[in-house]
Amino acid sequence: MAIDPSFENTYEEVDRHEDHRVWTTDGEEPTEDKQGIHGTHVAVDFDICIADGACLEDCPVDVFEWTDTPGHPESEIKADPTYEDQCIDCMLCVDVCPVDAIDVDPGRAGRL
């Protein structure tokens, strides 16, 4: 299952993490097992991210940083779009993500 590219319409913003938005389907705060989507312009679905690191390796402007997610069933670290405002829309991260956990859309709200 890939990230929902229309999450702005189907999810609710519930929190902020490292200056980016966090979205969940039920409007509840993230839990250990359900982390939601982090970011807006560059969005990463933490619930399907397996932390293989391809996005961190390939991003030419270092949008991502590792963040700890202890106890999450997929992986205990995630690729966090900490610097999504630096994104140049090259789409390399989208192309290399093996589980389609990343979506980049320069037209989404939150674009700086």
C-alpha positions in Angstrom: 0.0 0.0 0.0 1.5 3.4 -1.1 1.2 6.8 0.6 -2.2 8.5 -0.1 -1.3 11.4 -2.4 -4.5 13.2 -1.4 -3.8 12.9 2.3 -4.5 16.7 2.8 -8.1 15.9 2.0 -8.4 12.6 3.8 -6.2 13.1 6.9 -6.2 15.7 9.6 -3.2 17.7 10.7 -2.7 16.8 14.4 0.8 17.8 15.3 4.1 19.4 14.3 7.4 17.7 14.3 10.7 19.5 13.5 8.8 22.4 11.9 6.7 20.2 9.6 3.1 18.9 9.8 2.0 15.5 11.0 -1.2 14.1 9.6 -3.4 11.1 10.8 -6.5 9.5 9.4 -8.5 9.6 12.6 -7.4 13.0 13.9 -5.7 11.3 16.9 -2.1 12.1 18.0 0.5 9.7 16.7 1.1 6.5 18.8 4.0 4.1 18.9 2.2 1.8 16.3 0.5 4.5 14.2 2.8 7.4 13.3 0.9 9.0 10.4 2.3 11.1 7.5 5.1 13.6 8.2 5.5 16.6 6.0 3.3 18.3 3.4 5.3 19.3 0.3 7.6 16.3 0.9 5.4 13.7 2.7 6.6 10.5 4.2 4.1 7.9 5.5 5.8 6.7 8.6 3.4 3.7 8.9 4.8 2.1 5.7 8.4 3.5 5.7 10.9 0.6 6.2 13.9 2.8 6.7 16.1 1.3 3.9 17.8 4.7 3.5 17.6 5.1 -0.2 15.9 8.6 0.1 18.7 9.8 2.4 21.4 8.5 0.1 19.9 9.9 -3.1 18.5 13.3 -2.1 20.8 15.9 -3.6 19.8 18.6 -1.0 19.5 16.5 2.2 15.8 16.9 2.9 15.7 13.9 5.1 17.2 13.0 8.6 16.7 9.8 10.6 14.3 10.1 13.5 13.7 7.5 16.1 10.4 5.7 16.2 10.9 3.1 18.9 8.4 0.2 18.9 7.0 0.9 15.4 6.3 -2.5 13.7 7.9 -1.5 10.4 11.2 0.0 11.7 12.4 1.9 14.7 13.8 4.8 12.7 12.2 6.7 9.9 13.3 9.1 7.1 11.9 12.4 8.4 11.5 15.2 5.8 13.1 17.7 8.3 14.2 20.1 5.6 11.3 19.8 3.2 11.6 23.5 2.5 15.0 22.7 0.7 13.3 20.3 -1.7 14.0 21.0 -5.4 11.3 18.6 -6.7 13.7 16.3 -8.4 11.6 13.3 -7.3 14.6 11.0 -6.7 13.3 10.1 -3.3 9.9 9.1 -4.7 11.6 7.0 -7.4 13.9 5.1 -5.0 11.5 4.4 -2.2 10.9 0.6 -2.4 7.5 0.8 -0.6 6.2 4.1 -2.1 6.1 5.8 1.3 7.1 9.2 -0.1 5.1 11.7 -2.2 6.4 15.1 -3.4 3.9 17.7 -4.6 5.0 21.4 -4.9 1.4 22.4 -5.2 0.4 21.2 -1.7 -0.2 23.6 1.1 2.8 24.3 3.3 5.2 24.9 0.4 7.6 27.6 1.4 
